[in-house]
Amino acid sequence: MGRLSGFLLGMMLSAASGAAAQTSEDAMRAADADLAPVGTVDPNAALANPPAAAPAPAAPAATPTTAAPAPAAPSAASAPAASSTTYAQKDVVSAAENVFGRGAEGLATMIENIFKDQGEPNAYIVGREAGGAIGIGLRYGSGTLFHKVEGEQPVYWTGPSVGFDLGADASKTFALVYNLFDSEDLYRRYPAVEGKLYLVGGFTANYLQRGDVIVVPIKLGVGWRLGANIGYMSFSKKSKILPF
C-alpha cells in the first residue's frame, strides 16, 4: 500500500512538471509572435532610389492690380492749329506796335475792330509816306510787303486825295492786306470804299478794294486820313514821280 501511494504520487508530480514545462514553452512562443520583425535596409538600394522630395508649397496667387489709366493725349482736332497762310491778331498788333510805338493808344482796339470785320490777313505793309495838300493833296510812300506765303518784297505807292488836308507831313503807315493770294495782284490802283472809315483815338483806317483784294491802311492823324478816304492808292514795284 505504501509503494502504491508513492508510485501514484510520483506519477502526479511528473505530469505536473510536464504540464508546467509545456505551459512555459507556449508562453515563450506567444511572446516571440508579439515582437515585430526587424527589417534590414540595403544602403546601395537607398542611394540608387532616394526618397521622393516633398512637393514645394504652391506660391500664393498674385492679387490682380488695376493700373491707373494713362491721361488721354489731346487729339489733333482739339489742339488749336496755327495757320500757315494768315497772320494771327497778336502778331499783327506786335508788328503795328513796332511802327507806331508799344502801347499806342487806340491801336490795339483799331486792329481788333478790323479783325472782327475781315478776319486774319495774309499780308501786311510797313512803310512811310510823305505828301502835301491844299484841299487837293498828293502823297508818296514806300515800304515792305510781308506776305505769309511769299515772304518780303519792296512796295511803293502814290495817290491823290481830296479832303481837309493842308500843309505837308510825313507819317508812318501800317496796312493790312486781305485775299492777296498772289502778290502780283497788289500792283494796281485801289479806290477807297465809301463808308469804310474807322476813327479810334488818334488812329484812322480806311478800306481800299479792287476785286477780292482789300487793303486797310492804318495811320496816325485825322487830317491825312480824311483826305485819303476820298481818293485812291496806286501800288507799284518801283518808285515813280507821277502819282496818277
C-alpha positions as CSV (number, residue, x, y, z in Angstrom):
1,M,0.0,0.0,0.0
2,G,2.8,2.3,0.8
3,R,4.5,1.5,-2.5
4,L,1.4,2.1,-4.4
5,S,0.9,5.5,-2.8
6,G,4.4,6.5,-3.6
7,F,4.0,5.4,-7.2
8,L,0.9,7.4,-7.7
9,L,2.5,10.5,-6.0
10,G,5.4,10.2,-8.4
11,M,3.2,10.0,-11.4
12,M,1.3,13.1,-10.4
13,L,4.4,15.0,-9.8
14,S,5.8,14.0,-13.2
15,A,2.6,15.0,-15.0
16,A,2.5,18.4,-13.3
17,S,6.1,19.0,-14.2
18,G,5.5,18.2,-17.9
19,A,2.4,20.5,-18.0
20,A,4.4,23.3,-16.4
21,A,7.1,22.9,-19.0
22,Q,4.6,22.9,-21.9
23,T,3.0,26.0,-20.5
24,S,6.3,27.8,-20.2
25,E,7.2,26.9,-23.8
26,D,3.8,28.1,-25.1
27,A,4.3,31.4,-23.3
28,M,7.7,31.9,-24.9
29,R,6.3,31.3,-28.4
30,A,3.5,33.8,-27.8
31,A,5.9,36.4,-26.7
32,D,8.1,35.9,-29.8
33,A,5.0,36.2,-32.0
34,D,4.2,39.6,-30.5
35,L,7.6,41.1,-31.3
36,A,7.6,42.9,-34.8
37,P,10.3,41.5,-37.1
38,V,13.2,43.9,-37.7
39,G,13.7,44.7,-41.4
40,T,17.1,45.4,-43.0
41,V,18.0,48.3,-45.4
42,D,20.3,47.9,-48.3
43,P,22.5,51.1,-48.4
44,N,23.2,50.7,-52.2
45,A,19.5,50.5,-52.9
46,A,18.8,53.5,-50.8
47,L,21.4,55.6,-52.7
48,A,20.1,54.4,-56.1
49,N,16.4,55.2,-55.2
50,P,16.5,58.3,-53.0
51,P,13.2,59.1,-51.3
52,A,11.0,61.4,-53.3
53,A,11.3,65.0,-52.2
54,A,8.3,66.6,-50.6
55,P,6.4,68.9,-53.1
56,A,7.2,72.6,-52.6
57,P,4.4,74.6,-51.3
58,A,2.5,76.5,-54.0
59,A,3.2,80.2,-54.4
60,P,0.3,82.4,-53.3
61,A,-1.6,83.6,-56.3
62,A,-0.8,87.3,-57.2
63,T,-3.5,89.7,-56.5
64,P,-4.5,91.4,-59.8
65,T,-3.9,95.1,-59.6
66,T,-5.7,97.7,-61.7
67,A,-3.3,100.1,-63.4
68,A,-4.2,103.7,-63.3
69,P,-5.5,104.9,-66.7
70,A,-2.9,107.0,-68.6
71,P,-4.0,110.5,-69.3
72,A,-5.5,110.8,-72.8
73,A,-3.3,112.7,-75.2
74,P,-5.0,115.7,-76.8
75,S,-6.3,114.9,-80.2
76,A,-5.0,116.8,-83.2
77,A,-8.6,118.0,-83.8
78,S,-8.9,119.6,-80.4
79,A,-5.5,121.3,-80.4
80,P,-5.5,124.8,-81.9
81,A,-3.7,124.7,-85.2
82,A,-1.6,127.7,-86.2
83,S,-2.5,128.9,-89.7
84,S,0.3,128.8,-92.2
85,T,-1.3,131.2,-94.6
86,T,-2.6,134.1,-92.4
87,Y,-1.3,136.3,-89.6
88,A,-2.8,136.0,-86.1
89,Q,-4.1,139.1,-84.4
90,K,-1.4,139.1,-81.7
91,D,1.3,139.0,-84.4
92,V,-0.3,141.9,-86.3
93,V,-0.6,144.0,-83.1
94,S,3.1,143.4,-82.4
95,A,4.1,144.4,-85.9
96,A,2.0,147.6,-85.7
97,E,3.4,148.5,-82.3
98,N,6.9,148.3,-83.9
99,V,5.7,151.0,-86.3
100,F,3.8,153.3,-84.0
101,G,5.2,152.5,-80.6
102,R,4.3,150.0,-78.0
103,G,1.1,150.7,-76.2
104,A,0.0,153.4,-78.6
105,E,-3.5,154.4,-77.5
106,G,-6.3,153.0,-79.7
107,L,-4.0,150.9,-81.9
108,A,-5.0,147.5,-80.5
109,T,-8.7,148.4,-80.5
110,M,-8.4,149.6,-84.1
111,I,-6.8,146.3,-85.2
112,E,-9.4,144.3,-83.2
113,N,-12.2,146.0,-85.0
114,I,-10.7,145.2,-88.4
115,F,-10.2,141.6,-87.4
116,K,-13.8,141.3,-86.4
117,D,-14.8,142.7,-89.8
118,Q,-12.4,140.9,-92.1
119,G,-10.7,138.2,-90.1
120,E,-6.9,137.3,-90.4
121,P,-5.0,139.0,-93.2
122,N,-2.5,137.0,-95.3
123,A,-0.2,140.1,-95.8
124,Y,0.6,143.5,-94.4
125,I,2.6,146.6,-95.4
126,V,5.0,148.5,-93.2
127,G,6.3,151.9,-94.5
128,R,6.4,155.6,-94.5
129,E,4.7,158.2,-96.7
130,A,5.1,162.0,-97.3
131,G,2.9,164.5,-99.1
132,G,1.3,167.8,-99.1
133,A,-2.1,169.3,-99.8
134,I,-4.1,172.4,-100.2
135,G,-7.5,170.9,-100.3
136,I,-6.2,168.5,-103.0
137,G,-3.2,166.6,-102.0
138,L,-0.6,164.2,-103.3
139,R,1.2,161.5,-101.4
140,Y,4.2,159.2,-102.0
141,G,5.0,156.2,-99.9
142,S,7.4,153.3,-99.8
143,G,7.8,150.2,-97.6
144,T,7.9,146.5,-97.4
145,L,5.2,143.9,-98.2
146,F,5.2,141.0,-95.8
147,H,3.3,138.1,-97.3
148,K,2.7,135.0,-95.2
149,V,3.5,132.6,-98.0
150,E,5.7,134.5,-100.5
151,G,7.8,136.4,-97.9
152,E,9.1,140.0,-98.1
153,Q,9.4,142.4,-101.1
154,P,9.6,146.1,-101.6
155,V,6.5,148.1,-102.5
156,Y,5.8,151.8,-103.5
157,W,2.6,153.7,-103.6
158,T,1.3,157.1,-104.8
159,G,-2.1,158.7,-104.8
160,P,-4.1,161.9,-104.9
161,S,-6.5,162.9,-102.1
162,V,-9.3,165.3,-101.7
163,G,-10.3,166.4,-98.2
164,F,-9.4,168.8,-95.4
165,D,-5.6,168.4,-95.6
166,L,-3.5,171.5,-95.5
167,G,0.3,171.6,-95.4
168,A,2.9,168.9,-95.6
169,D,3.6,166.0,-93.4
170,A,5.4,162.7,-93.2
171,S,3.9,159.7,-91.4
172,K,4.4,156.1,-90.7
173,T,2.0,153.6,-92.3
174,F,0.8,150.1,-91.5
175,A,-1.7,148.4,-93.8
176,L,-3.5,145.0,-93.5
177,V,-4.0,143.2,-96.8
178,Y,-6.7,140.5,-97.4
179,N,-7.2,137.9,-100.1
180,L,-3.8,138.6,-101.7
181,F,-3.1,135.0,-102.8
182,D,-0.6,136.3,-105.5
183,S,1.5,139.3,-104.6
184,E,1.4,140.4,-108.2
185,D,-2.3,141.3,-107.7
186,L,-1.2,144.1,-105.3
187,Y,0.4,146.3,-108.0
188,R,-2.6,148.2,-109.3
189,R,-4.9,151.1,-108.4
190,Y,-7.2,150.7,-105.4
191,P,-10.1,153.1,-104.9
192,A,-11.4,153.9,-101.5
193,V,-14.5,152.0,-100.3
194,E,-17.2,154.5,-99.4
195,G,-18.4,154.5,-95.8
196,K,-15.5,152.3,-94.6
197,L,-13.6,154.6,-92.2
198,Y,-12.6,153.9,-88.6
199,L,-11.6,156.5,-86.1
200,V,-10.1,155.2,-82.8
201,G,-8.1,157.6,-80.6
202,G,-5.5,159.2,-82.8
203,F,-5.7,156.4,-85.4
204,T,-7.7,156.2,-88.6
205,A,-8.2,153.3,-91.1
206,N,-10.0,153.4,-94.4
207,Y,-10.7,150.5,-96.8
208,L,-9.3,150.2,-100.3
209,Q,-10.6,147.4,-102.5
210,R,-10.0,146.1,-106.0
211,G,-11.7,142.8,-106.9
212,D,-11.3,140.5,-103.9
213,V,-8.1,142.1,-102.6
214,I,-8.7,144.5,-99.7
215,V,-6.1,146.9,-98.3
216,V,-6.7,148.7,-95.0
217,P,-4.1,151.4,-94.3
218,I,-3.8,152.4,-90.6
219,K,-2.3,155.9,-90.0
220,L,-1.9,158.3,-87.2
221,G,-3.5,161.7,-87.6
222,V,-7.1,162.7,-88.6
223,G,-6.4,165.2,-91.4
224,W,-4.5,162.9,-93.6
225,R,-7.0,160.1,-93.1
226,L,-10.0,162.1,-94.2
227,G,-8.1,163.2,-97.2
228,A,-7.0,159.7,-98.0
229,N,-10.6,158.4,-97.6
230,I,-11.6,160.3,-100.8
231,G,-9.1,159.1,-103.4
232,Y,-7.1,156.0,-104.2
233,M,-3.7,154.4,-103.8
234,S,-1.7,153.0,-106.7
235,F,0.9,150.4,-105.7
236,S,4.0,149.6,-107.8
237,K,7.2,147.7,-107.7
238,K,9.3,150.8,-108.4
239,S,9.0,154.4,-107.3
240,K,7.5,156.9,-109.7
241,I,7.2,160.7,-109.9
242,L,3.6,161.0,-111.2
243,P,1.1,160.0,-108.6
244,F,-1.7,159.1,-111.0
